[in-house]
Amino acid sequence: MGHYIEVFWNGYRGYAAYLWHEISHPGWHNYFYWLLLVSLFFFLVEVARPWRAAQPIFRKDFWLDLFYMFFNFFLFSLLIYNAASDVIVQAFNDGIRGLSGFDLQAANPLRHFPLWAVLLIGFVVRDFVQWWIHRLLHRVPYLREIHKVHHSVAQKVFPAHQRYHWMENVVYRSLEYLPLALLGIGLYDFFIIHIFTLAVGHYNHSNISVPGWVTGGVLGSLVGLVIATGGFEVQLLENPPWWQQLVVVLGAMGLGGLVLGPLMKRLFNSPEMHIWHHAHDFPDTHQYGVNFGLSLAVWDYLFGTAYVPHEGRDIRLGFPGVEDFPEDFVGQSLHGWRK
């Protein structure tokens, strides 16, 4: 027991030190400032080209959702989750090791894979697991109640991405831990995956509409940048001059727009697709919800839960009874724990 108490306090102190370092040391490997930069980018795009033009920039609950963004990413982990989860993970690994002799933390089937393959596999596996967890949040009555916090958003804007009940952190992170641990996904790998999914999640919830050729071009340019710089252990070019790097990035951007453009809205989630997930009323054929994809849309098309009858720009959002749902953080945090 003393060992687990030590794990708890070390986890608490370690996360507090990490959070202070994140805030006090800006840098490219700093998640706190990546969150600020990504959020600022989508805020400016929403101001410049809003999809729902009549919607105010600082719409109702804008500041509440900004608070949710920092609470769910940082404060909740600082208060209790990180230290408690360290104890649970340690006990879980000790139990597996004691029963079977299998060392989960030492297992790493991807250790001989190049980094780009580790990131791609980790991203796809995590998104697939999260798709099933998201469906679970809509099917289990208790989980459906806490998930209503996320669906209480009445107007789409990027901070709505982070409005969710603190228990969802526990559910998602607990259920996705085992498959990611079995793959041996490390902190650096997870950091890169998390930044990418953060941007996609902000995009899905934002008040913008972007053609597929634009998002295809953006994805192509990212791939081109990796090839041009040799990042993530992609060794296709050897010491290329700057002009060759520029040609590769621009060529990949054009190719992505032309080839991936028509497919992007079926491969990846989008505001036009995700808005139907937030519809006030679901179709009779999908009473538990539609469009559960977080980053990838392909799972919904594969499993028959995709539903985009039209662009959906002006549909009503929420759920039956949303007008009586708590409007403050405390009331929403206690929802599901009391009648």
C-alpha positions, 0 to 999 in steps of 0.5 A: 500500500505504501508503494501506491501512496508514493506513486500517487504523491509522485504523480501529483507533484510530477503533474504540478511541476509539468503544468507549471513548466508548460505555462512558464516555458513556451516552446514547440513541444509545449502542449499548453501553447499549442492549445492556445495557437490552434484555438486562436487560429480557428477563432480568427477563421470563424471571425473572417468566414463564419458559416452561420453568419447570424451567429454572434462571435462571442456566442452564449457560453463562449467563455464557459467553454473556454474554461472547459477547455483548460479545465478538461486538459489541465486542471482536472488532471492536476486536481486528482486524475493524473495522480489517481490514474498513475496508481490504477495503471501501476496496480493494473500492470502489477496485476497482469505481471503477477497473474501472467508474467507479461510486462505490459509496459515493456511490450512494444510491438512497434519498436522496430517500426519507423516513427511515421508508421508508429504515429499512423497506426497509433492515430488510427487505433486510438480513433477507432477505439474512441469511436466505440467509446463515443457510441457507448456514451450514447447507449448506456443510460448513465453515460448518456446523461453525462454526455448531455453536457457536450450536447447542451451546446446551442450554437457551434463554435470551436470551444464547444469541442472541449465542453464535456463532463469530467467523467468523460476524461475517465471513461475515454482514458481508461478504455483507450489505455490498454490498446495504446499500451499494448502498441507501446505508444510513448509520450512523444508519439501521443503528444504528436497524435494529440496535437493533430486530433486537437486541430481536427476536433476544433475544426469539426466543432467550428463555425466554418465550412471548408471545401474538400479540396482545401482540407485535402491540400492542407493534409497534402502540405503536411505530408509534403513538409514531412517528406521535405524535412525528413521528419518522423524518420521519413528518409526519401530525400537526402539533404535537399536544398530549400527550393527542392523542399518548397517544390515538394511541399507545393506539389504535395499540396496540389496533389492532396487537393486534387486526389484527396479533395473529393474524399476528404469529407468521407475520410475525415470528420467535418463541420457539415457532418458533425453538426448532425451529431449535435442535432436536437432530434435524431432520425428514427432510424438512428435513435441513439445518434449518428456520426460518432467519429472524432477525427475519422468519418470512415468508421461511420460509413463502414458501420452504417451510422453516417447521416448527412441529409444536407449541409445542416447549417441552420438545424436546431442543436441540443436535445429534447429537454435542453432548455431545463439543463443546468447552464453553469459549470457546477450544475453541469459537473454534478449532472448525472450524479444526482437526480 
